Amino acid sequence: MNRAFLFLILGSLAVFASGTIDGEIVKQELNVSAIVMFIVFVSATLGITYWAAKRTKSAKDFYTAGGGITGFQNGMAIAGDYMSAASFLGISGLVYLKGYDGLIYSIGFLVGWPIILFLIAEPLRNLGKYTFADVASYRLRQTPIRTLAAAGSIATVILYLIAQMVGAGKLIQLLFGLDYEVAVILVGMLMILYVTFGGMLATTWVQIIKAFLLLSGATFMAISVMAHYDFSFNSLFSHAAEMRGIEVMSPGGLVSDPISAISLAIALMFGTAGLPHILMRFFTVGDAKEARKSVLYATGFIGYFYILTFIIGFGAIVMVYTNPEYLDVAKQAVSGGYPILGGKNMAAIHLSHAVGGDFFLGFISAVAFATILAVVSGLTLAGASAISHDLYASVFKKGKADGASEMKVSKMATVALGIIAIFMGIAFEQQNIAFVVGLAFAIAASANFPILMLSMYWRKLTTRGAVIGGSLGLATAVMLVILGPIVWVDILGNAEAIFPYKYPALFSVIVSFASIWFFSVTDNSDEAKAEQEMFDAQYVRAQTGIGAEGASEH
Amino acid sequence: MQKDIIEKIKANPDYQKLVKTRTGYAIKMSIAMLVVYFTFILTIAFNPSALAMPLSDGSVTTVGIPIGIAIIVFAFVLTALYTRRANTEFDDLANKIKKSVGEN
């Protein structure tokens, strides 16, 4: 029972941001209506990129869309970053498979947002310019802090990109009948186009359009399902329980181990608050007021979306489960039961066909592809900013780089990250990538988040404490994932895991906070004193917004 | 910012009020979210049958479903309450402080 739970935690995490499809993929025949709609989407977004390119002149435009995005738009874009294809297909697939347990994960992914609003959004907006490292290094020594923050950002971004690319390749292969390599290269190329030419402005609008399409499509599916049952939840649930047993209505005995439960909760909350592509979004709005509105709208859209996926998952139970049209006959002959084509994560896709026919199936497939494109674009932009703004301009050029050369470097970094993503996507096609997203969340929670949080709120933080503690947190997270059951047992083939839990956040976050604390309070250097003295000025700015970056003039 | 401006702001009763009220409010709201969420997760860990009870006699819907949906709604309501108060009361205070030092 315990193992099943642990498996599901990680499985669902992987599913959330990545491993959309598991197992062998059978390439579909060419899906014409999906391809037509996808071409429409790509043409529209390339048009937006052209429009955005003309407005992206300065580094500030490139990184933050000039800081002129409204709270509503940014909230939609944040929701778009969070509602990845895998989150849509993965969570509805989990509900389809496990019923109520799918809801438990949705809730875990949502509750970090209020905390981000209460503790992070406003000081982050008031102190930062382009990246969260701006905030972390506000009063600390630039070179070591920026280097560490950039390392945490780039590691998170690349791990996430691998997961997205592999998920994208498999999904597109399945939905559009394209070759895996073609799909991965196509995603990589389009992403490079959006980001290098259109910067944050294009990335944001691609994300907004996709979020709108995804929310509309999911709303239509949920309403269609409910219409079948006269809008009575009890009648929908009764049918589902008839088909799959009453167990789908209650927790499946998954969370039997409190350590794993707490560790997962910490990873989701603190990890979300340490994801560089999410944090970067707060610099695209004009002021703290708009930053707060961003979180409000984002939380609303994400919460609404999770309620829809819950209905969609149950809809798939009643409308897809025993439907011969979606049955994987070959698999049924081997394993029995009612396996659906493409595995459980295709439940929402099949449901779209069941409620809306070929046309709507094409629409949802195109939206799923668009979703992947939008998410990888946001990730790549965050990674490129860490390279150009933190490493190149601040560490390498000691803050003396001009905007034009900084922007050139970030475009080069975008192309490089795009190529790395394509290469990794192809290299990892046959690999078990279940650990990848878990590791990304663990690093974000154990390195990025503690440094950011303490730099904003704790006067006594010093460069020494942040660098040693953040590095130890990062190293602990990586080590525990390697020694844990997924890598040590499932991938490396050892009999028993050295570290018994699949999710390390509880331990690595404690290591990080404790060592940051210890190496800060024992730091008696003059530099440490100067850094602590600068806290007052920083805190006043964080609280009042006096001196904060404004929106650009043009 | 110059040191004298910082000292002036720190001595400003509006600033002290802003920091105190907002910090207290943010912490209270965070605790509310954490308590609700961890109660839910630990109930699932230790006593899942509590959530498996039918909503009413003969109903298939369990109490866990409205509770789960309610947590999603609760998270949104907390963000709405905080945003409303911060965008009016707290921002007004912040603007007053800005004016007192000649900003804006």
Interface residues (C-beta under 8 A of the other chain):
Chain A: Y100 L103 I104 S106 I107 G108 L110 V111 W113 P114 I115 L117 F118 L119 E122 F233 N234 F237 S238 A241 I246 M249 S250 P251 G253 L254 V255 S256 D257 P258 A261 I262 A265 A288 K289 R292 K293 V295 L296 T299 G300 G303 Y306 I307 D536 A537 V540 R541 Q543 T544 G545 I546 G547
Chain B: M1 K3 I6 I9 K10 Y15 L18 V19 R22 A26 I27 M29 S30 M33 L34 Y37 F38 F40 I41 L42 I44 A45 F46 P48 S49 L51 A52 S59 V60 T61 T62 G64 I65 G68 I69 I71 I72 V73 A75 F76 L78 T79 A80 Y82 T83 A86 N87 D91 A94 I97 K98 V101 E103
